[in-house]
Amino acid sequence: MQREELAAWLRLTTARGLGPRTVRRLLARFGLPQAVLTHAVHDWADCIGEAQAQALQAHTGDALQPLVERAWQWLQGRGAASRAILTLADPAYPRLLLETEDPPVLLYLEGAAPLFNVRRFFPEHSMAIVGSRNPTAQGALNARQFGQALREAGLSIVSGLARGVDAAAHEGALAARADAATPATIAVVGTGLDQVYPRAHEALAARIRESGLLVSEYPLGTPPLAANFPRRNRIISGLSQGTLVVEAALASGSLITARLASEQGRDVFAIPGSIHAPQSRGCHALIRQGAKLVETAQDILEELQLAGAPQPAVPSEPASAPATHDPVLQALGFDPASLDALLDRTGFDTATLQLRLLELELDGSVARLPGGLFQRVAGA
């Protein structure tokens, strides 16, 4: 992309009050941005309305040039071989996203250099994994295991780089042994790509750049604004053949992603959990509404009709005999339980039970939850 072409795209996409739908109307009426900008204000007004036409007319000079310079320097700067800005007119624009109702006009990309060398950024098969920012230990483990298993079966894992389930899914995909010709994982963020949010995920973002892809529709310099994160969810679901919700409360951004996936005609999957856990209620609601209940990665592959994919290492419960017959684990089951409840179930004295719980916690078989509860961790 030449600088003049970039400037024309940025003028359209960063003018105040012009969202993707408005810009697409201009492109449909007048052609590519440089052609759009040759028309008079009254022509634009006939297409998008007077107020928005005037906003586009005013978006030049001091308002526009810093944005153009920043984007141009970002493209040309260190590591430029692994950066790109895709437009709706680019043949490399992801087909799955293009098929949705509201595709972004521009996509900023940063990631693994081999993907950029052949301009094959987006895979044929991909799965979104989303869920709670504050998952249970079991939820985080499920996200990681499903991310790794599905990646090893040939899918790229799409998520949002948020805390909790998102991060665990990305980590699982990065840990998988899989073909490097496709991105291990795709992180769709709600900021400009010149910053990372949350800051605690800078190291994770750096690993994704090495073997995956960071994606944003927001101009460089865009801070982490609250309204941007629900909006980016349509890209997470739009880049994916299906969306897996691992854990989610009833009022959860993950349910927004699931709804968008359903509206886009994509499959929605959910992992059931304890009836006592708030993080399971969103998944149970989705299952009641028709989402496909998932217990193993193979369930997803069969639903997507990817029978020829490599068989994943399916997440499962611990199989060791000591774990199976441990009296504390048997008493705990798979629902969260309090210390008092476990004292009643086991008949142990407090000191003995606390010592055994600490041993199980240290070996990863039990997790301590807020509120003084304990939960068995399956598959640890």
Secondary structure in CASP SS format (residue, H / E / C, confidence):
PFRMAT SS
TARGET T0000
AUTHOR 0000-0000-0000
METHOD secondary structure of the structure
MODEL  1
M C 1.00
Q C 1.00
R H 1.00
E H 1.00
E H 1.00
L H 1.00
A H 1.00
A H 1.00
W H 1.00
L H 1.00
R H 1.00
L H 1.00
T H 1.00
T H 1.00
A C 1.00
R C 1.00
G C 1.00
L C 1.00
G C 1.00
P H 1.00
R H 1.00
T H 1.00
V H 1.00
R H 1.00
R H 1.00
L H 1.00
L H 1.00
A H 1.00
R H 1.00
F H 1.00
G C 1.00
L C 1.00
P H 1.00
Q H 1.00
A H 1.00
V H 1.00
L C 1.00
T C 1.00
H C 1.00
A C 1.00
V H 1.00
H H 1.00
D H 1.00
W H 1.00
A H 1.00
D H 1.00
C H 1.00
I H 1.00
G C 1.00
E H 1.00
A H 1.00
Q H 1.00
A H 1.00
Q H 1.00
A H 1.00
L H 1.00
Q H 1.00
A H 1.00
H C 1.00
T C 1.00
G H 1.00
D H 1.00
A H 1.00
L C 1.00
Q H 1.00
P H 1.00
L H 1.00
V H 1.00
E H 1.00
R H 1.00
A H 1.00
W H 1.00
Q H 1.00
W H 1.00
L H 1.00
Q H 1.00
G C 1.00
R C 1.00
G C 1.00
A H 1.00
A H 1.00
S H 1.00
R E 1.00
A E 1.00
I E 1.00
L E 1.00
T E 1.00
L C 1.00
A C 1.00
D C 1.00
P C 1.00
A C 1.00
Y C 1.00
P C 1.00
R H 1.00
L H 1.00
L H 1.00
L H 1.00
E C 1.00
T C 1.00
E C 1.00
D C 1.00
P C 1.00
P C 1.00
V C 1.00
L E 1.00
L E 1.00
Y E 1.00
L E 1.00
E E 1.00
G E 1.00
A C 1.00
A H 1.00
P H 1.00
L H 1.00
F H 1.00
N H 1.00
V C 1.00
R C 1.00
R C 1.00
F C 1.00
F C 1.00
P C 1.00
E C 1.00
H C 1.00
S E 1.00
M E 1.00
A E 1.00
I E 1.00
V E 1.00
G C 1.00
S C 1.00
R C 1.00
N C 1.00
P C 1.00
T C 1.00
A H 1.00
Q H 1.00
G H 1.00
A H 1.00
L H 1.00
N H 1.00
A H 1.00
R H 1.00
Q H 1.00
F H 1.00
G H 1.00
Q H 1.00
A H 1.00
L H 1.00
R H 1.00
E H 1.00
A C 1.00
G C 1.00
L C 1.00
S E 1.00
I E 1.00
V E 1.00
S E 1.00
G C 1.00
L C 1.00
A C 1.00
R C 1.00
G C 1.00
V H 1.00
D H 1.00
A H 1.00
A H 1.00
A H 1.00
H H 1.00
E H 1.00
G H 1.00
A H 1.00
L H 1.00
A H 1.00
A C 1.00
R C 1.00
A C 1.00
D C 1.00
A C 1.00
A C 1.00
T C 1.00
P C 1.00
A C 1.00
T E 1.00
I E 1.00
A E 1.00
V E 1.00
V C 1.00
G C 1.00
T C 1.00
G C 1.00
L C 1.00
D C 1.00
Q C 1.00
V C 1.00
Y C 1.00
P C 1.00
R H 1.00
A H 1.00
H H 1.00
E H 1.00
A H 1.00
L H 1.00
A H 1.00
A H 1.00
R H 1.00
I H 1.00
R H 1.00
E H 1.00
S H 1.00
G C 1.00
L E 1.00
L E 1.00
V E 1.00
S E 1.00
E C 1.00
Y C 1.00
P C 1.00
L C 1.00
G C 1.00
T C 1.00
P C 1.00
P C 1.00
L C 1.00
A C 1.00
A C 1.00
N H 1.00
F H 1.00
P H 1.00
R H 1.00
R H 1.00
N H 1.00
R H 1.00
I H 1.00
I H 1.00
S H 1.00
G H 1.00
L C 1.00
S C 1.00
Q C 1.00
G E 1.00
T E 1.00
L E 1.00
V E 1.00
V C 1.00
E C 1.00
A C 1.00
A C 1.00
L C 1.00
A C 1.00
S C 1.00
G H 1.00
S H 1.00
L H 1.00
I H 1.00
T H 1.00
A H 1.00
R H 1.00
L H 1.00
A H 1.00
S H 1.00
E H 1.00
Q C 1.00
G C 1.00
R C 1.00
D E 1.00
V E 1.00
F E 1.00
A E 1.00
I C 1.00
P C 1.00
G C 1.00
S C 1.00
I C 1.00
H C 1.00
A C 1.00
P H 1.00
Q H 1.00
S H 1.00
R H 1.00
G H 1.00
C H 1.00
H H 1.00
A H 1.00
L H 1.00
I H 1.00
R H 1.00
Q C 1.00
G C 1.00
A C 1.00
K E 1.00
L E 1.00
V C 1.00
E C 1.00
T C 1.00
A H 1.00
Q H 1.00
D H 1.00
I H 1.00
L H 1.00
E H 1.00
E H 1.00
L C 1.00
Q C 1.00
L C 1.00
A C 1.00
G C 1.00
A C 1.00
P C 1.00
Q C 1.00
P C 1.00
A C 1.00
V C 1.00
P C 1.00
S C 1.00
E C 1.00
P C 1.00
A C 1.00
S C 1.00
A H 1.00
P H 1.00
A H 1.00
T H 1.00
H H 1.00
D C 1.00
P H 1.00
V H 1.00
L H 1.00
Q H 1.00
A H 1.00
L H 1.00
G C 1.00
F C 1.00
D C 1.00
P C 1.00
A E 1.00
S E 1.00
L H 1.00
D H 1.00
A H 1.00
L H 1.00
L H 1.00
D H 1.00
R H 1.00
T H 1.00
G C 1.00
F C 1.00
D C 1.00
T H 1.00
A H 1.00
T H 1.00
L H 1.00
Q H 1.00
L H 1.00
R H 1.00
L H 1.00
L H 1.00
E H 1.00
L H 1.00
E H 1.00
L H 1.00
D C 1.00
G C 1.00
S C 1.00
V E 1.00
A E 1.00
R E 1.00
L E 1.00
P C 1.00
G C 1.00
G C 1.00
L E 1.00
F E 1.00
Q E 1.00
R E 1.00
V C 1.00
A C 1.00
G C 1.00
A C 1.00
END
